[in-house]
Amino acid sequence: MDPLIRLKDAYIKGQIPHKTYELILKRFPITINGINRIEKASGIHFPIAYVEPSVILSSPSSNPYEFGILFARTIPVFFENRFQVVIQISAPLVAYGLKGTIHAILAHEFLHYLELIRKISKMNLVSDEITGNLFESIYADETRLFEANSVFDDRMLLNHITKRFPAGFRDYKLEDKTIKFWINKNLPRTNISLDSNTVKLSAESISKIKLDPLFLEKLNELEQKNTRYRKKNLY
């Protein structure tokens, strides 16, 4: 899959200005470097990823002026009866994010990917929990993921994650640039409600999923390491 195919299509259709398109192409190698870095630091292949040519806005209420910006999402899909996890990376992140921010967000979504596969492998995921406000979403997000320290062997990457995800992601400069150069210029946007940003897989669908035994073995090792790390911090 060409990770830029949707971006190129949006540019051809005139939805993305030439200057913005060129900026994304110029800075996309930072994303590739981040993916390679995560694979090296974890020993696990990064799932399929692509650039979504829009800003993803989540609204906790019916008020259109109250929204959060989602710079990436982890999405499970079934295509031709085959299960696949896809990382959706928003174009504004590629265009305006600092290297550390891009790598931290990619690493965070990678942790979502691992947690999703862990739940599926144990057959205990029918639907992810639904929450109606941003604060609850952040809390739930931080308490159900693998600890980054148990997954990544890269001190600088861990520093980026810790700095940018102290209690949910915030990067005011990135958000300001996204609002100024993307949202205010009426470039493409995707609006979702927080309660729709959930994983929903039926038990029947889960039962048909075949996972790589070597991957599951690695995941089990990470889970044990994660448990030891949390116990160490607890006591």
Number of C-alpha atoms within 10 A of each C-alpha: 7 11 16 18 14 15 23 18 13 18 17 12 9 10 17 20 12 12 8 17 18 14 13 21 14 12 17 19 12 17 20 14 14 22 21 13 19 24 17 15 16 19 14 15 13 22 17 13 23 20 24 26 27 23 24 23 19 22 20 18 13 9 8 11 8 11 19 16 17 18 25 23 21 23 18 18 14 12 8 6 10 11 16 13 17 18 22 22 27 23 27 26 27 24 23 21 23 16 16 18 24 25 24 24 23 26 26 21 23 27 20 20 22 21 17 20 19 18 14 20 17 9 12 11 19 16 12 13 13 15 17 14 15 16 13 11 17 15 12 15 13 15 9 12 18 23 18 19 16 18 24 20 16 15 11 10 22 19 13 18 23 15 16 17 18 10 13 14 18 14 13 9 12 18 18 13 17 22 16 12 15 21 17 10 10 11 15 16 15 13 14 16 17 20 15 12 17 16 16 14 16 10 14 9 15 18 11 11 14 11 12 8 9 9 14 15 11 14 19 13 14 19 19 11 17 19 14 13 14 13 10 9 7 7 5
